[in-house]
Amino acid sequence: MVWLKRVLWLVVWLFVGVMGLQMIASESGEVVVLSTRGDGDQAEETRLWVVDHEGHQYLRSGQEQAGWFVRLKAQSRIGLDRNGQRNAYDAVLHVEKRAVINDLMRTKYGWADEFIGFLFGRDDATPIRLDPIPEVDPYPPPPPPPEEQVLPEAVEESTAAA
């Protein structure tokens, strides 16, 4: 019975270790923030890897059912924060670029891409080209919380008191 407990603990710690390593790997290197919209008005943010190829930025979805990818396919206009710059793009799926984008991701992200590829595979990954939309921000930052907003009456009262 003791050996069964040890085996179970080993399996648990192995699982925790793999998940922890996956989290570390997914945050290594350059990470951008993708904003997508679902059925509601609220933008949802996802942290992803990005590569540059032939003058365009590319993302890659490794799982067809990933929430951000499902939202992107339903609404191709997205927002992207990269290097402190927030820009709008139309997302265009480019399956024919799979091998090239997989190679670029592997080169840029090294061991992290290989580790996550080992866990989830890359054979059916979908590259996504981002076509810029100048001077448009489809997902402006949300308004401040209600306690930080200044109501028009408060502005009038403070002006009148002065």
Backbone torsions as a table, in degrees:
resi	resn	phi	psi	omega
1	MET	NA	-33.8	179.1
2	VAL	-63.2	-41.6	-179.5
3	TRP	-64.2	-33.1	178.3
4	LEU	-65.6	-41.5	176.7
5	LYS	-62.1	-43.4	-179.7
6	ARG	-63.7	-41.3	178.7
7	VAL	-64.7	-43.9	178.3
8	LEU	-62.0	-43.7	177.1
9	TRP	-62.7	-40.5	177.8
10	LEU	-60.7	-44.8	178.7
11	VAL	-62.6	-44.1	179.4
12	VAL	-61.4	-49.0	-179.3
13	TRP	-65.9	-35.1	176.2
14	LEU	-63.8	-44.9	177.8
15	PHE	-61.4	-47.8	179.3
16	VAL	-60.7	-41.6	179.0
17	GLY	-63.2	-44.1	179.4
18	VAL	-64.1	-43.6	179.8
19	MET	-65.8	-39.7	177.1
20	GLY	-64.1	-43.0	178.3
21	LEU	-65.1	-36.2	177.1
22	GLN	-63.8	-41.3	178.6
23	MET	-64.2	-43.2	178.5
24	ILE	-63.6	-44.9	-178.7
25	ALA	-62.4	-42.6	-175.2
26	SER	-69.9	-18.7	178.6
27	GLU	-101.6	5.5	-179.8
28	SER	-85.5	149.8	-179.4
29	GLY	75.4	-165.3	-179.1
30	GLU	-72.5	127.4	178.3
31	VAL	-124.8	129.5	178.3
32	VAL	-106.4	165.8	178.5
33	VAL	-114.9	116.3	179.3
34	LEU	-93.9	132.7	174.9
35	SER	-110.9	122.0	177.6
36	THR	-126.1	160.9	177.4
37	ARG	-119.8	138.8	174.5
38	GLY	-99.8	-138.9	-180.0
39	ASP	-71.7	-31.2	-177.8
40	GLY	-87.3	-178.1	179.9
41	ASP	-83.7	-18.6	-174.7
42	GLN	-76.4	129.1	175.0
43	ALA	-74.6	142.4	176.5
44	GLU	-112.4	135.7	-176.2
45	GLU	-106.2	141.9	179.7
46	THR	-136.9	135.4	178.4
47	ARG	-90.6	127.5	-174.8
48	LEU	-139.9	166.4	171.8
49	TRP	-88.4	156.8	-179.9
50	VAL	-142.7	146.9	172.0
51	VAL	-132.4	159.5	177.1
52	ASP	-107.6	138.0	179.9
53	HIS	-154.9	125.4	176.9
54	GLU	51.8	43.3	175.8
55	GLY	79.6	7.0	179.5
56	HIS	-125.4	157.2	171.7
57	GLN	-93.3	143.3	179.6
58	TYR	-128.6	136.5	168.0
59	LEU	-104.8	174.1	177.9
60	ARG	-147.0	130.2	173.9
61	SER	-102.1	125.0	178.4
62	GLY	-92.2	-12.0	-178.0
63	GLN	-135.4	124.0	-178.7
64	GLU	-59.7	-32.5	-175.5
65	GLN	-93.7	5.4	177.9
66	ALA	-58.9	134.5	-175.8
67	GLY	-54.4	-45.9	-178.7
68	TRP	-63.6	-35.7	-178.5
69	PHE	-72.2	-38.8	176.5
70	VAL	-61.8	-44.3	178.4
71	ARG	-65.0	-40.3	-179.9
72	LEU	-63.2	-40.7	179.4
73	LYS	-68.4	-31.8	179.0
74	ALA	-76.8	-32.1	-179.2
75	GLN	-140.9	102.2	-171.5
76	SER	-77.7	-12.3	176.4
77	ARG	-81.2	121.6	-174.8
78	ILE	-130.6	166.2	171.3
79	GLY	-112.3	149.6	-179.9
80	LEU	-142.4	128.6	173.0
81	ASP	-100.8	120.1	177.8
82	ARG	-139.7	125.8	179.9
83	ASN	54.4	39.6	178.2
84	GLY	78.1	3.6	179.2
85	GLN	-108.4	130.2	177.9
86	ARG	-105.9	123.9	-178.5
87	ASN	-136.1	161.1	178.7
88	ALA	-102.4	146.4	-179.0
89	TYR	-145.0	156.2	163.8
90	ASP	-99.6	128.2	-178.9
91	ALA	-91.9	127.4	-178.0
92	VAL	-123.6	122.3	179.8
93	LEU	-71.5	135.3	-179.0
94	HIS	-135.3	73.7	-177.8
95	VAL	-59.6	-32.4	-178.1
96	GLU	-66.0	-14.1	179.0
97	LYS	-95.2	8.5	-173.9
98	ARG	-52.0	-52.1	-176.0
99	ALA	-62.4	-43.6	-178.6
100	VAL	-65.2	-47.7	-177.6
101	ILE	-68.3	-38.7	175.7
102	ASN	-60.0	-42.7	178.6
103	ASP	-64.4	-42.8	178.9
104	LEU	-63.9	-41.4	177.9
105	MET	-64.0	-43.1	180.0
106	ARG	-62.8	-41.4	179.2
107	THR	-66.2	-44.0	-175.9
108	LYS	-73.2	-41.8	-172.0
109	TYR	-104.0	-5.4	170.6
110	GLY	53.8	-128.2	-174.7
111	TRP	-56.6	-34.8	-177.2
112	ALA	-64.0	-44.1	178.7
113	ASP	-66.3	-39.7	179.1
114	GLU	-65.3	-39.6	-179.9
115	PHE	-65.9	-48.2	-179.8
116	ILE	-68.1	-36.0	174.6
117	GLY	-62.2	-36.2	176.8
118	PHE	-64.1	-39.6	-179.0
119	LEU	-72.8	-42.6	-170.5
120	PHE	-116.5	-11.8	-178.9
121	GLY	80.5	159.6	178.9
122	ARG	-131.9	0.1	-175.5
123	ASP	-61.9	-30.0	-178.9
124	ASP	-115.5	21.0	178.6
125	ALA	-62.7	148.2	-179.3
126	THR	-114.7	112.6	174.6
127	PRO	-73.2	144.5	-178.2
128	ILE	-129.0	114.4	177.6
129	ARG	-84.2	138.1	178.5
130	LEU	-104.5	114.2	177.3
131	ASP	-96.4	118.1	-174.9
132	PRO	-65.2	145.5	172.6
133	ILE	-117.0	103.0	-174.3
134	PRO	-62.0	141.2	171.7
135	GLU	57.1	31.2	177.1
136	VAL	-129.9	133.6	172.3
137	ASP	-121.1	99.4	-175.6
138	PRO	-67.0	-19.9	-177.5
139	TYR	-132.8	78.5	178.6
140	PRO	-61.7	156.6	179.2
141	PRO	-56.5	146.6	-179.5
142	PRO	-64.5	156.5	178.0
143	PRO	-65.4	158.9	179.1
144	PRO	-65.6	159.3	177.5
145	PRO	-58.0	154.2	-176.1
146	PRO	-53.4	-35.4	-178.4
147	GLU	-68.9	-18.8	179.1
148	GLU	-95.7	-12.0	-179.5
149	GLN	-78.4	141.2	176.9
150	VAL	-98.2	120.6	179.5
151	LEU	-77.6	147.7	-178.8
152	PRO	-55.7	-36.7	-179.5
153	GLU	-63.0	-38.2	-178.7
154	ALA	-66.8	-35.5	179.0
155	VAL	-66.9	-44.1	179.8
156	GLU	-62.7	-42.6	-179.7
157	GLU	-64.2	-42.5	-178.9
158	SER	-69.8	-30.9	177.0
159	THR	-72.0	-40.6	-179.6
160	ALA	-67.1	-35.2	-178.5
161	ALA	-71.2	-24.3	-176.8
162	ALA	-80.3	NA	NA
